[in-house]
Amino acid sequence: MFAVVVVSLSGAAALGLALAGAFTVAVLARLPVVRTLKRVITMDGFIVVMLAMLPFTVPGEPVFHLLGFAATREGFLQALTIGVKANAIVLMALALLGSMEAVLLARALRALLVPERLVHLVLFTVRYVDVLDREQRRLRIAMKARGFRPKTSWHTYRTFGYLVGMLLVRALERSERIFGAMKCRGFAGRLHLEATWCWSAADVSFALAGIALVSTMAALEILHVAG
């Protein structure tokens, strides 16, 4: 719900509240500062090219010219708006989901009536993506030990292709071993994720604060549009 409301915002007050709320939740969740910054910067790296092009593609009042192209004030505002939205949503997602155990996340998805197969996929992905990351780190270290240095050459492209192929092969082999081990333990295609939920005073307080935050953002946006 937070992400849906944030995407529809355009007013500065509502966007500022969204970013401040996401930052507050991230602080309360006690996320690791360095690791969280790396994740946010990685996400920003994917959209920075698009944001850099917006001032030159959105019509409006010119601010300056570069190589014959006019950068407009409206384009800068739109780029800033998109950047704030993206960072607010990512921060909130990291705070709410990044600090949650995989099994607890799977149980929450089942409680929300998400299809069981999709829950299984999410659970196994969250659990074993770190295993694959460690595997690729070992392969990269082995490549460096053999004198490999990445360059802009066909040899580099071919080597990285071999790396991806080896990761896929090892992931397939590992998945077969995991599936065999699960079958030995009686797995029949269904994980028992049912759990009895017990609401505490802290849960109720957090839910009410979340509702108040989303409602306030929506109210500020309505006032911005009406004004």
C-alpha positions in Angstrom: 0.0 0.0 0.0 2.9 2.4 0.8 4.4 1.8 -2.6 1.1 2.3 -4.4 0.5 5.6 -2.7 4.1 6.9 -3.2 4.0 6.2 -6.9 0.9 8.4 -7.3 2.4 11.3 -5.4 3.6 14.6 -7.0 3.5 17.2 -4.3 6.8 18.1 -2.5 5.2 17.9 1.0 3.8 14.4 0.4 7.1 13.2 -1.2 9.1 14.6 1.6 6.9 12.8 4.2 7.2 9.6 2.3 11.0 9.7 2.2 11.1 10.8 5.9 8.8 8.0 6.9 10.8 5.4 5.0 14.0 6.7 6.6 12.5 6.5 10.1 11.3 2.9 9.6 14.8 2.0 8.3 16.4 3.5 11.4 13.9 1.7 13.7 14.6 -1.6 11.9 18.3 -1.1 12.7 19.5 -1.8 9.2 23.3 -2.0 8.6 24.2 1.5 7.4 27.0 0.5 4.9 25.1 -2.5 3.4 21.9 -0.5 3.1 23.7 2.4 1.4 25.2 0.0 -1.1 21.9 -1.5 -2.0 20.3 2.0 -2.4 23.2 3.2 -4.5 23.0 0.0 -6.7 19.3 0.7 -7.3 20.1 4.4 -8.1 22.7 3.2 -10.6 20.0 1.5 -12.7 17.9 4.7 -13.0 20.5 7.4 -13.1 20.8 7.3 -16.9 17.1 7.8 -17.3 17.0 10.6 -14.7 19.9 12.3 -16.4 18.1 12.3 -19.8 14.8 13.6 -18.4 15.8 17.3 -18.2 16.6 17.2 -22.0 13.5 15.4 -23.1 10.7 17.0 -21.0 9.5 20.3 -22.6 9.4 23.4 -20.4 11.4 26.4 -19.3 15.1 26.1 -20.3 17.7 26.3 -17.6 20.8 25.8 -19.6 21.9 24.3 -23.0 24.3 21.4 -23.6 25.5 20.5 -27.1 22.4 22.2 -28.5 19.9 20.5 -26.2 17.9 22.5 -23.7 17.7 21.2 -20.1 14.3 22.3 -18.7 13.2 23.1 -15.1 10.2 20.7 -15.5 12.6 17.9 -16.5 14.8 18.4 -13.4 11.7 18.4 -11.2 10.4 15.2 -12.8 13.8 13.5 -12.4 14.0 14.6 -8.7 10.4 13.3 -8.1 11.2 9.9 -9.6 14.4 9.7 -7.6 12.6 10.5 -4.3 9.9 8.0 -5.0 12.3 5.2 -5.9 14.5 5.7 -2.8 11.5 5.9 -0.5 10.0 2.7 -1.8 13.4 0.9 -1.7 14.2 2.1 1.8 10.7 1.0 3.1 11.1 -2.4 1.4 14.5 -3.0 2.9 13.3 -2.0 6.3 10.2 -4.2 6.2 11.5 -7.2 4.3 15.3 -7.0 4.6 15.2 -7.7 8.3 12.6 -10.5 8.0 13.6 -14.2 8.1 12.7 -16.2 5.0 10.3 -18.5 6.7 8.5 -15.7 8.4 8.1 -14.0 5.0 6.8 -17.2 3.5 4.3 -17.6 6.3 3.1 -14.0 5.8 2.6 -14.5 2.1 0.6 -17.7 2.8 -1.5 -15.7 5.3 -2.2 -13.2 2.5 -3.5 -16.1 0.3 -0.5 -15.9 -2.1 -0.4 -19.1 -4.3 1.6 -21.9 -2.6 3.9 -22.5 -5.5 4.8 -18.8 -5.7 5.5 -18.9 -1.9 7.8 -21.9 -2.4 9.7 -20.1 -5.2 10.2 -17.0 -3.1 11.3 -19.0 -0.1 13.9 -21.0 -2.0 15.1 -17.9 -3.9 15.7 -15.9 -0.7 17.4 -18.8 1.0 19.8 -19.8 -1.8 20.6 -16.6 -3.6 23.3 -16.0 -1.0 24.7 -19.5 -1.6 25.0 -18.7 -5.3 26.6 -15.3 -4.5 29.3 -17.1 -2.4 29.8 -19.5 -5.3 30.4 -16.8 -7.8 32.8 -15.1 -5.4 34.8 -18.3 -5.2 34.9 -18.6 -9.0 36.0 -14.9 -9.3 38.8 -15.5 -6.8 39.9 -18.5 -8.7 39.9 -16.5 -12.0 42.1 -13.8 -10.4 44.5 -16.4 -9.0 45.0 -17.6 -12.5 45.9 -14.1 -13.6 42.6 -13.0 -15.2 42.1 -9.3 -15.4 38.9 -8.0 -17.0 39.4 -5.8 -20.1 37.4 -4.7 -23.1 38.2 -7.7 -25.2 36.6 -10.8 -26.6 38.6 -12.9 -24.1 37.0 -11.1 -21.2 33.5 -11.5 -22.7 34.1 -15.2 -23.3 35.5 -15.7 -19.8 32.5 -14.0 -18.2 30.3 -16.2 -20.4 32.1 -19.3 -19.0 31.6 -17.9 -15.5 27.8 -17.5 -16.0 27.6 -21.0 -17.6 29.5 -22.5 -14.7 27.2 -20.8 -12.2 24.1 -22.2 -13.9 25.5 -25.7 -14.0 26.5 -25.6 -10.4 23.1 -24.1 -9.4 21.4 -27.0 -11.3 23.5 -29.6 -9.5 22.9 -28.0 -6.1 19.2 -27.8 -6.7 19.1 -31.5 -7.6 21.0 -32.3 -4.4 18.7 -30.1 -2.3 15.6 -31.7 -3.9 17.0 -35.2 -3.2 17.7 -34.3 0.4 14.2 -32.9 0.8 12.6 -36.0 -0.6 14.6 -38.1 1.9 13.0 -36.1 4.6 9.5 -36.7 3.4 8.9 -33.7 1.1 5.8 -34.3 -1.0 5.5 -31.0 -2.8 4.1 -29.0 0.1 5.8 -27.0 2.9 3.9 -26.7 6.1 4.1 -22.9 6.7 0.9 -22.5 8.7 1.4 -20.5 11.9 -0.8 -19.0 14.6 -0.4 -15.2 14.5 -0.6 -13.4 17.8 -0.8 -9.6 17.6 1.0 -7.6 20.2 0.6 -4.0 21.3 3.7 -3.1 19.3 2.2 -4.7 16.1 -1.0 -2.7 16.6 0.9 0.5 17.2 3.1 0.0 14.1 0.0 -0.8 11.9 -1.8 2.3 13.1 1.3 4.4 12.5 1.6 3.0 9.0 -2.1 3.7 8.3 -1.6 7.3 9.6 1.5 7.8 7.4 -0.2 6.6 4.2 -3.4 8.6 5.0 -1.4 11.8 5.6 0.5 11.4 2.4 -2.8 10.9 0.5 -4.3 13.9 2.2 -1.3 16.1 1.3 -1.5 15.0 -2.3 -5.2 15.8 -2.5 -4.5 19.3 -1.1 -1.6 19.7 -3.6 -3.8 18.7 -6.6 -6.7 20.8 -5.4 -4.5 23.8 -4.8 
